[in-house]
């Protein structure tokens, strides 16, 4: 069991947890892999890890078009219903943002936490 694809945007413990959350032969992508990590949990399940470092193309312009292609493809997949976000069951209003942060910090949230700002 596990996820086919995990996209980590937080790094640190979140990246370590992503290696555990991916299914055997799954794929973990991270744009924030700036620490030391134990890759054994993913290695033991043949998980592929990719680092996507978007800062250099953003600053230099080198490779920026390629990142645009990636985002267009991700948009297409999302619009076709082929990508599903994992959302925490809790939802918060803007005035409850502190509660949302506390939930995320507690490590008890699952997926992305939604804060409705409307």
Secondary structure, DSSP 8 states (H G I E B T S, - for coil): --EEEEEESS-THHHHHHHHHEEEEEEEEES---S----HHHHTTT-EEEE---HHHHHH-TTHHHHHHHHHHHHHHHHTT-----EEEEEEEGGGHHHHHHHHHHT---SEEEEE--
